[in-house]
Amino acid sequence: MGTTGVRTDRLGLLLAQFDQARETAQVRLTGLSDAEYLWEPVDGCWSIRPREEAVTPRAYGPGAWVIDKGAPEIPASEYAEVARQAAGGMSVAKIAEDWSVSVERVEEVLAHTGEPEPDVVPVTTIAWRLGHLHSGFAGQWEWSFGERRREPRLMVDFAPSADLALERFWAELDRWRESLGAVTEEQLDTVGFSQYPYGSDPDDPFISVLFGANLELIHHMAEIAVLRDLWRARFTTGGGQEPSVSPPPR
């Protein structure tokens, strides 16, 4: 396999990783039906829902359909990140603001010793994972390359149609990728180049933001791939047929 034209600079490597992840994801999501997109494999799933059927305290979205979002919390999987924030000089108050939790909760996390108890987290649908990714990339584009004023949680009109959701999602990734291609070395190292208000972007060099965005895309797409395998298996292992369903309302 040749290496002609392969970039080995910092941005080039991140772009190549993003491009490969996006290409793999697009192939993996071919043929996604509305039924599979909205499938809830267990009780208590998080998904996208009509606004009047929202089941979580902070479900959000600008339109008729919203995406589930729970109460603010620092999950056990992020205790190490909170410790890094504190070790890097971030105040407890700023960490609390960053995570939308109380100062007391941050102090509790920082005082914790030993292995934390595993998080009890909801299973999420393909619709939720795609909506979560779309919302994140839309918000980070706005607060990195846009006017840096729009509320990220009001930027994506969540759709119950798999085809429409994917069409909008790929367009969002294309816009993100196009803007990244023009980023300079100086901008990569600029702390606060992204001012995305939910998370640590304003305190991080932009190269760290790009690394995190790639990681988010890769790990959620891997989870979607598993859900697709489970969806297919539920109709093949028992010899059953995939049910015929009417398309959801637009």
Phi and psi in degrees as a GROMACS rama.xvg file:
@    title "Ramachandran Plot"
@    xaxis  label "Phi"
@    yaxis  label "Psi"
@TYPE xy
-77.3372  162.301  GLY-2
-121.067  13.5954  THR-3
-59.1951  127.833  THR-4
82.708  -1.13022  GLY-5
-73.8499  128.557  VAL-6
-86.2589  138.491  ARG-7
-119.084  6.70671  THR-8
-74.6062  169.229  ASP-9
-58.696  -51.0999  ARG-10
-66.2191  -39.8433  LEU-11
-58.4804  -41.9194  GLY-12
-65.7613  -41.7155  LEU-13
-67.0379  -38.804  LEU-14
-66.7728  -41.1425  LEU-15
-62.7762  -40.6109  ALA-16
-63.7127  -44.5653  GLN-17
-61.2317  -46.6028  PHE-18
-60.7578  -42.1653  ASP-19
-66.8873  -41.1491  GLN-20
-64.1671  -42.9969  ALA-21
-65.8275  -43.217  ARG-22
-61.6894  -45.5284  GLU-23
-61.9849  -43.2301  THR-24
-63.0124  -41.2604  ALA-25
-65.2811  -39.497  GLN-26
-65.2732  -43.5781  VAL-27
-66.5533  -24.9486  ARG-28
-96.6435  4.41535  LEU-29
-60.9851  133.41  THR-30
83.176  13.0812  GLY-31
-67.2932  123.02  LEU-32
-91.8277  164.861  SER-33
-62.8077  -39.0825  ASP-34
-63.4516  -43.8975  ALA-35
-68.7657  -41.6394  GLU-36
-55.8325  -40.7544  TYR-37
-98.6205  2.09515  LEU-38
-60.0286  130.153  TRP-39
-108.172  101.162  GLU-40
-69.1982  -21.6963  PRO-41
-139.559  166.407  VAL-42
-67.5936  150.04  ASP-43
80.7487  16.1431  GLY-44
-65.7512  153.108  CYS-45
-92.8902  142.232  TRP-46
-154.925  -164.681  SER-47
-101.565  144.61  ILE-48
-146.442  159.137  ARG-49
-56.0397  142.824  PRO-50
-51.4205  -40.7783  ARG-51
-73.1605  -8.74843  GLU-52
-108.521  10.4272  GLU-53
-59.0297  138.68  ALA-54
-116.731  1.1322  VAL-55
-119.314  154.165  THR-56
-69.6991  -22.1592  PRO-57
-125.918  31.4204  ARG-58
-55.8178  141.883  ALA-59
-141.743  165.514  TYR-60
148.039  153.894  GLY-61
-86.5372  -12.5766  PRO-62
-114.833  -153.721  GLY-63
-72.3674  -24.6823  ALA-64
-110.807  139.378  TRP-65
-125.709  161.926  VAL-66
-106.75  136.002  ILE-67
-62.9919  140.34  ASP-68
-150.82  129.46  LYS-69
-86.719  -173.679  GLY-70
-68.3646  152.636  ALA-71
-60.325  139.758  PRO-72
-162.524  157.608  GLU-73
-104.346  107.782  ILE-74
-70.5471  157.347  PRO-75
-58.2671  -31.9082  ALA-76
-66.6361  -13.4714  SER-77
-109.382  5.63512  GLU-78
-57.485  -40.9609  TYR-79
-64.8091  -36.6654  ALA-80
-65.6858  -40.2472  GLU-81
-62.9021  -40.7619  VAL-82
-62.9131  -38.8681  ALA-83
-66.404  -39.2854  ARG-84
-60.6416  -44.5358  GLN-85
-66.3506  -42.6025  ALA-86
-64.6888  -27.3083  ALA-87
-82.1897  1.8612  GLY-88
101.892  1.1073  GLY-89
-72.7228  133.665  MET-90
-71.3914  157.559  SER-91
-59.2113  -40.0724  VAL-92
-62.6171  -41.1705  ALA-93
-68.5809  -38.7526  LYS-94
-62.3389  -42.8665  ILE-95
-61.0324  -41.9591  ALA-96
-64.3942  -40.8347  GLU-97
-59.6943  -40.4431  ASP-98
-96.4246  -2.39153  TRP-99
59.6423  39.4364  SER-100
-125.748  176.49  VAL-101
-78.2327  158.955  SER-102
-59.1325  -39.0787  VAL-103
-60.9827  -37.1022  GLU-104
-67.1572  -39.9121  ARG-105
-64.3638  -43.7239  VAL-106
-61.5234  -37.7208  GLU-107
-62.8874  -43.265  GLU-108
-64.8419  -44.1324  VAL-109
-67.5084  -27.0511  LEU-110
-85.0713  -8.5895  ALA-111
-67.92  138.51  HIS-112
-123.712  154.765  THR-113
78.9013  -173.734  GLY-114
-77.4997  129.019  GLU-115
-71.0332  157.045  PRO-116
-64.8863  143.282  GLU-117
-59.352  145.233  PRO-118
-69.1476  141.913  ASP-119
-100.723  104.371  VAL-120
-119.45  150.086  VAL-121
-72.4288  149.145  PRO-122
-72.8978  140.013  VAL-123
-118.31  148.86  THR-124
-79.5736  168.916  THR-125
-60.1703  -39.8965  ILE-126
-59.434  -41.017  ALA-127
-65.9102  -45.8256  TRP-128
-64.461  -41.6186  ARG-129
-66.8215  -41.5507  LEU-130
-64.4911  -39.4841  GLY-131
-62.0682  -45.8058  HIS-132
-64.2097  -45.708  LEU-133
-60.109  -45.5918  HIS-134
-60.9287  -42.2533  SER-135
-65.3233  -47.2871  GLY-136
-68.1502  -36.8242  PHE-137
-63.6597  -44.7075  ALA-138
-67.0382  -41.9731  GLY-139
-68.9065  -33.0946  GLN-140
-64.5257  -47.8665  TRP-141
-57.7945  -41.2144  GLU-142
-92.8951  3.71239  TRP-143
-113.083  -44.0904  SER-144
-120.049  -12.4728  PHE-145
-95.6017  -149.354  GLY-146
-83.1464  -8.52116  GLU-147
57.4796  45.6039  ARG-148
-140.122  -21.1558  ARG-149
-77.2011  142.439  ARG-150
-70.1843  118.472  GLU-151
-56.6465  -34.267  PRO-152
-77.9941  -0.666851  ARG-153
-116.135  14.0315  LEU-154
-94.2283  -21.6025  MET-155
-114.732  122.562  VAL-156
-88.5927  98.8766  ASP-157
-65.6217  135.572  PHE-158
-117.771  137.544  ALA-159
-78.421  -3.62471  PRO-160
-93.5494  123.841  SER-161
-62.2728  -43.7155  ALA-162
-60.7303  -45.2535  ASP-163
-67.3905  -42.4  LEU-164
-61.0796  -43.2743  ALA-165
-68.3846  -40.8338  LEU-166
-56.8473  -45.7258  GLU-167
-68.7485  -38.1995  ARG-168
-66.0606  -46.9696  PHE-169
-62.433  -37.1143  TRP-170
-63.4557  -38.0773  ALA-171
-65.9298  -42.3631  GLU-172
-64.8492  -36.8957  LEU-173
-62.5803  -41.7166  ASP-174
-64.8529  -43.3807  ARG-175
-59.7435  -47.3082  TRP-176
-64.635  -40.9068  ARG-177
-61.5856  -42.4872  GLU-178
-68.4855  -38.0852  SER-179
-62.1403  -33.0316  LEU-180
-62.0845  -19.9923  GLY-181
-101.942  4.63283  ALA-182
-69.4296  136.673  VAL-183
-92.6628  166.179  THR-184
-60.056  -39.587  GLU-185
-63.3943  -41.8734  GLU-186
-66.3074  -35.1674  GLN-187
-57.0999  -36.3453  LEU-188
-92.8264  -0.47075  ASP-189
-78.2635  119.056  THR-190
-73.0017  127.447  VAL-191
85.1627  10.6103  GLY-192
-57.5136  -39.5447  PHE-193
-94.5374  127.512  SER-194
-107.374  22.3067  GLN-195
-49.419  123.831  TYR-196
-79.5811  -9.69043  PRO-197
-110.824  98.4882  TYR-198
125.666  -163.41  GLY-199
-101.571  10.4929  SER-200
-49.836  -45.9581  ASP-201
-62.11  -17.4658  PRO-202
-103.646  3.44733  ASP-203
-116.674  148.297  ASP-204
-64.1728  148.924  PRO-205
-62.9809  -28.8321  PHE-206
-62.2637  -32.7166  ILE-207
-69.5777  -35.8155  SER-208
-62.8965  -43.8711  VAL-209
-64.3729  -42.1532  LEU-210
-58.5395  -45.4391  PHE-211
-65.559  -38.0367  GLY-212
-65.0535  -41.1668  ALA-213
-61.5214  -44.7528  ASN-214
-60.5665  -41.6461  LEU-215
-61.8573  -45.1145  GLU-216
-62.2553  -45.8775  LEU-217
-65.1534  -46.557  ILE-218
-75.1944  -34.1862  HIS-219
-72.6387  -34.779  HIS-220
-67.9496  -33.0881  MET-221
-64.8137  -39.8241  ALA-222
-65.2963  -40.2292  GLU-223
-62.1031  -39.5933  ILE-224
-61.208  -39.93  ALA-225
-65.3265  -42.1944  VAL-226
-61.6912  -37.5183  LEU-227
-64.7768  -39.6557  ARG-228
-63.9521  -41.7053  ASP-229
-66.8655  -39.1892  LEU-230
-60.0546  -46.6814  TRP-231
-65.7065  -40.553  ARG-232
-66.3095  -31.32  ALA-233
-68.2489  -18.3078  ARG-234
-105.796  -9.56788  PHE-235
-108.034  -34.9768  THR-236
-68.8993  -29.0413  THR-237
-102.857  4.34841  GLY-238
76.791  12.3255  GLY-239
-82.8163  175.01  GLY-240
-109.972  144.498  GLN-241
-64.7499  131.753  GLU-242
-69.3852  151.967  PRO-243
-90.9531  128.043  SER-244
-128.382  151.891  VAL-245
-77.5951  145.827  SER-246
-64.9941  145.924  PRO-247
-68.643  162.093  PRO-248
-64.3177  145.853  PRO-249
